[in-house]
Amino acid sequence: MKKALMIVLTLVMGLSVFSMSGCESYDYVIGILQYAPHPALDKSNEGFKEELQAWADEKGVKIKFDDNNANGDDSNNRTIAQTLAAKRQMDMIFAIATPSATLAVANAADKKIPVVYTAVTDPVTAELTGRTHVTGTSDMADDLIARQMDLLLAARSGDGKIAMLYCSSETNSEVQVKAAADYLKTKDVAADDIKNYTVVDTNGLNVVLNQIVQDGVSVVYSPTDNLIANNISSVGTKFKPVKIPFICGEGGMVDEGGLMAVGVDYKALGVQTAKIAIRVLEGTPAGDIAWEKAAANFAFTINDGYKTAMAYTQEQVDAFKEYADRV
């Protein structure tokens, strides 16, 4: 009997230790909702977490990142936003990209959970301003579109047609494309020379790409569009053999298949956003912190294989790079 009792007690103590070890407590739990696997968004996430973790280590506090990726699926995005807002401990939600930011803000409102966003092109259009629990950063740095369009014009052949390729359901892309078209008009580009080629989902992408090639456009531009970024290799494969320059909204898209880009540093943007988040965690209401634009630190990226296919000289590449370097 004593032996049996000892075995039971040992088991109970073991289970208690196991249970306690599985219930680790944290000073702060930050839910992360990233809309899609996208080089720029990945870098923002990385920079944010690294800066927050460095702050936590310095302060001697424990922080947990509840990291989630919706994989570009709107249903997943909605479910994750609802799940994060319903959790017992959720000190902040970090939302990456416009679709995730809008859902995180909506679901966190009743719980008064602070939401800090990044990689949102236009917070005003996305209705993320004027809210007591929301702040963050935009990836639309001053002069960014102008630099990108000047690069596009430098790559354009004569007065050839310009194609704008993007997903029509992404507000962030529509804002960038409109800004791009408005700027091109100031450079005496006729409205008829600019054509929008929109896609709704991946299924229709190849048809649109074929149409662009068939139309014989001179150059193609895609902003920081999540759908295009998720399929960037397929897009680049279509344009590269026929030597159509493909200008992208950020460098990660070039690494995966675009020709070249002038873009912001998304990891630095994540760090910039983390500094805002730290102010919130230290007690400043999110709504009292004005949203910020990305710092004007521009980088030029070119795809070596694509560059070779275009037969660009080093002199041409150096000239393209000037659109990132100019003061």
C-alpha positions in Angstrom: 0.0 0.0 0.0 2.8 2.4 0.9 4.6 1.6 -2.3 1.5 2.3 -4.3 0.9 5.6 -2.5 4.5 6.7 -3.2 4.0 5.9 -6.9 0.8 8.0 -7.0 2.5 10.9 -5.1 5.5 10.8 -7.5 3.2 10.9 -10.5 1.2 13.8 -9.1 4.3 15.8 -8.3 5.7 15.1 -11.8 2.5 16.3 -13.4 2.5 19.4 -11.3 6.0 20.3 -12.3 5.1 19.6 -16.0 2.0 21.8 -15.7 3.9 24.6 -14.1 6.6 24.5 -16.7 4.0 24.6 -19.5 2.4 27.8 -18.0 5.3 30.2 -18.4 4.3 33.8 -17.7 5.3 36.8 -19.8 5.3 40.5 -19.0 4.1 41.3 -22.5 2.5 39.2 -25.2 2.4 40.7 -28.7 0.3 39.1 -31.4 1.6 39.5 -34.9 -0.6 39.3 -37.9 1.3 39.4 -41.2 -0.8 39.3 -44.3 1.4 37.2 -46.6 4.9 35.7 -47.0 6.5 38.7 -48.8 10.2 39.7 -48.7 9.3 43.2 -47.6 6.8 42.2 -45.0 9.2 39.5 -43.7 11.9 42.1 -43.2 9.5 44.4 -41.3 8.5 41.6 -39.0 12.2 40.7 -38.4 13.2 44.3 -37.7 10.3 44.8 -35.3 11.0 41.7 -33.3 14.7 42.2 -33.0 14.2 45.8 -31.7 11.5 44.8 -29.3 13.6 41.8 -28.0 16.6 44.1 -27.5 14.4 46.5 -25.5 13.0 43.6 -23.4 16.5 42.2 -22.7 17.7 45.7 -21.6 14.7 46.2 -19.3 14.8 42.6 -17.9 11.3 41.8 -19.0 9.9 38.8 -20.8 8.2 39.2 -24.1 6.4 36.7 -26.2 5.6 37.1 -29.9 2.5 35.2 -31.1 3.5 35.2 -34.7 0.9 34.5 -37.4 0.9 34.6 -41.2 -2.4 34.7 -43.2 -0.6 33.5 -46.3 -2.5 36.0 -48.4 -5.8 34.4 -47.6 -8.5 36.8 -46.5 -10.4 34.2 -44.6 -7.2 33.2 -42.7 -6.5 36.9 -42.1 -10.0 37.5 -40.6 -9.8 34.3 -38.4 -6.3 35.2 -37.0 -7.4 38.8 -36.2 -10.4 37.5 -34.3 -8.3 34.9 -32.5 -5.7 37.3 -31.4 -8.2 39.8 -30.0 -10.0 37.1 -28.0 -6.9 35.8 -26.2 -6.7 36.2 -22.4 -3.4 38.0 -22.5 -2.8 40.2 -25.5 -0.9 43.4 -24.8 -0.6 44.6 -28.4 -1.2 43.5 -31.9 1.4 44.2 -34.6 -0.3 44.2 -38.0 1.8 44.0 -41.2 0.2 45.3 -44.4 -3.1 47.1 -45.0 -5.5 44.1 -45.1 -4.2 42.8 -41.7 -4.1 46.3 -40.2 -7.7 47.0 -40.9 -9.0 43.7 -39.5 -6.7 43.9 -36.4 -8.0 47.4 -35.7 -11.6 46.4 -36.1 -11.3 43.3 -33.8 -9.2 44.9 -31.1 -11.4 48.0 -30.7 -13.9 46.6 -28.1 -11.0 45.0 -26.1 -9.0 48.3 -26.3 -6.0 46.3 -27.4 -3.4 48.7 -28.9 -2.7 48.0 -32.5 0.6 49.1 -34.1 0.8 48.6 -37.9 3.4 48.9 -40.6 3.7 48.5 -44.4 0.5 50.4 -44.8 0.7 52.7 -47.9 -2.0 55.2 -46.9 -3.3 55.0 -43.3 -5.9 57.8 -44.1 -7.5 55.9 -47.0 -7.4 52.7 -44.9 -9.3 54.5 -42.1 -6.6 53.8 -39.5 -6.3 57.4 -38.3 -8.2 59.2 -35.5 -8.5 56.1 -33.4 -7.6 55.9 -29.7 -6.0 52.5 -29.9 -4.1 52.7 -33.2 -0.7 54.0 -34.5 2.0 52.8 -36.8 4.1 53.5 -39.9 3.5 53.9 -43.6 5.9 52.5 -46.2 5.2 55.4 -48.5 8.3 57.5 -48.0 8.4 61.1 -49.3 9.7 61.2 -52.9 9.5 57.4 -53.3 7.0 57.3 -56.2 8.9 60.0 -58.0 12.1 58.1 -57.8 10.5 54.9 -59.0 8.8 56.6 -61.9 12.0 58.4 -63.0 13.7 54.9 -62.9 10.8 53.6 -65.0 11.2 56.4 -67.6 14.9 55.7 -67.8 14.2 52.1 -68.6 11.4 52.8 -71.1 12.1 52.5 -74.8 11.3 55.8 -76.5 7.6 56.7 -76.0 6.5 53.2 -75.6 3.4 52.1 -73.6 3.6 51.8 -69.8 1.9 48.9 -68.0 0.8 49.1 -64.4 0.3 45.6 -63.0 -1.4 45.1 -59.7 -4.3 43.5 -57.8 -7.4 45.6 -58.0 -8.6 44.5 -54.5 -5.5 45.9 -52.8 -6.2 49.5 -51.7 -2.5 50.0 -51.1 -1.7 49.2 -54.7 -4.4 51.4 -56.1 -3.0 54.4 -54.1 0.5 53.8 -55.4 -0.6 53.3 -59.0 -2.6 56.5 -59.0 0.3 58.4 -57.5 2.6 57.0 -60.2 0.2 57.9 -63.0 -0.2 61.4 -61.6 3.6 61.9 -61.5 4.1 60.5 -65.0 1.7 63.1 -66.3 3.9 65.9 -64.8 6.6 64.4 -67.0 4.5 64.8 -70.1 3.6 61.2 -70.4 0.2 61.0 -72.2 -2.6 59.4 -70.3 -3.2 57.0 -73.3 0.4 55.7 -72.9 -0.4 54.4 -69.4 -2.6 51.3 -69.0 -3.6 49.5 -65.9 -3.6 45.7 -66.0 -5.4 44.4 -63.0 -5.8 40.9 -61.5 -8.2 39.7 -58.9 -6.6 36.4 -57.9 -3.7 34.1 -59.0 -6.0 32.2 -61.4 -6.2 35.1 -63.8 -2.6 36.3 -63.6 -1.2 34.3 -66.5 -3.9 35.7 -68.9 -3.1 39.2 -67.9 0.7 38.6 -68.3 0.1 37.2 -71.8 -2.0 40.3 -72.7 0.8 42.6 -71.6 3.3 40.8 -73.8 0.9 40.7 -76.7 0.2 44.5 -76.4 4.0 45.1 -76.8 4.4 47.5 -73.9 7.7 49.1 -73.3 8.0 48.8 -69.5 6.0 47.3 -66.6 5.6 48.6 -63.1 4.2 46.8 -60.0 3.9 48.6 -56.6 4.3 46.7 -53.3 1.4 44.5 -54.2 1.0 41.3 -52.1 -0.5 39.2 -54.9 2.1 40.1 -57.4 4.9 39.7 -54.8 3.6 36.2 -54.0 3.9 35.3 -57.7 6.8 37.4 -58.6 8.9 34.6 -60.1 6.2 33.7 -62.6 5.8 37.4 -63.6 9.6 37.8 -64.1 9.8 34.6 -66.1 7.2 36.0 -68.5 8.8 39.4 -69.1 12.5 38.5 -68.9 12.8 36.4 -72.2 11.1 39.1 -74.2 13.2 41.8 -72.6 10.5 43.9 -71.1 11.9 45.9 -68.1 9.9 45.0 -65.0 10.2 47.8 -62.3 9.1 46.8 -58.8 8.0 48.6 -55.7 10.7 47.1 -53.4 13.9 45.2 -53.6 12.6 41.8 -52.3 10.5 41.5 -55.4 13.6 42.0 -57.5 15.5 39.3 -55.7 12.7 36.9 -56.6 12.2 37.8 -60.2 11.8 41.5 -61.0 14.4 43.6 -62.9 15.1 46.5 -60.6 13.6 48.7 -57.9 14.1 51.8 -55.8 12.6 51.1 -52.5 12.6 51.7 -48.7 14.5 49.6 -46.2 11.8 47.4 -44.8 13.8 46.0 -41.9 14.6 49.6 -40.9 10.9 50.3 -41.1 10.3 47.4 -38.7 12.8 48.9 -36.3 11.1 52.3 -36.7 7.8 50.8 -35.9 9.2 48.9 -32.9 10.3 52.2 -31.4 6.7 53.4 -31.5 5.5 50.1 -30.0 7.9 50.6 -27.1 6.4 54.0 -26.3 3.0 52.3 -26.2 4.2 49.5 -23.9 5.8 52.1 -21.6 2.4 53.8 -21.2 1.8 56.3 -23.9 -1.7 55.7 -25.4 -1.4 54.5 -29.0 -3.8 57.2 -30.2 -1.6 59.9 -28.8 1.3 58.9 -31.1 1.1 60.2 -34.7 1.7 57.7 -37.5 5.0 58.1 -39.3 6.2 57.7 -42.8 9.1 55.4 -43.6 12.5 57.2 -43.3 13.8 58.3 -46.7 16.6 55.8 -46.9 16.3 54.5 -50.4 18.0 51.4 -51.8 18.6 50.4 -55.4 18.3 46.7 -56.3 18.9 45.0 -59.7 18.5 41.3 -60.6 21.8 40.1 -62.2 20.3 37.5 -64.4 17.6 39.9 -65.7 20.2 42.6 -66.2 22.2 40.2 -68.4 19.1 39.4 -70.4 18.5 43.1 -71.0 22.2 43.5 -72.0 22.7 46.6 -69.8 26.1 48.0 -69.5 27.7 49.0 -66.2 27.3 52.6 -67.2 23.6 52.1 -67.6 23.3 50.4 -64.2 25.2 53.2 -62.5 22.8 55.7 -64.1 19.8 53.7 -62.8 21.3 53.6 -59.3 21.4 57.4 -59.2 17.6 57.5 -58.7 18.1 55.9 -55.3 21.2 57.9 -54.4 20.1 61.5 -55.4 19.6 64.0 -52.6 
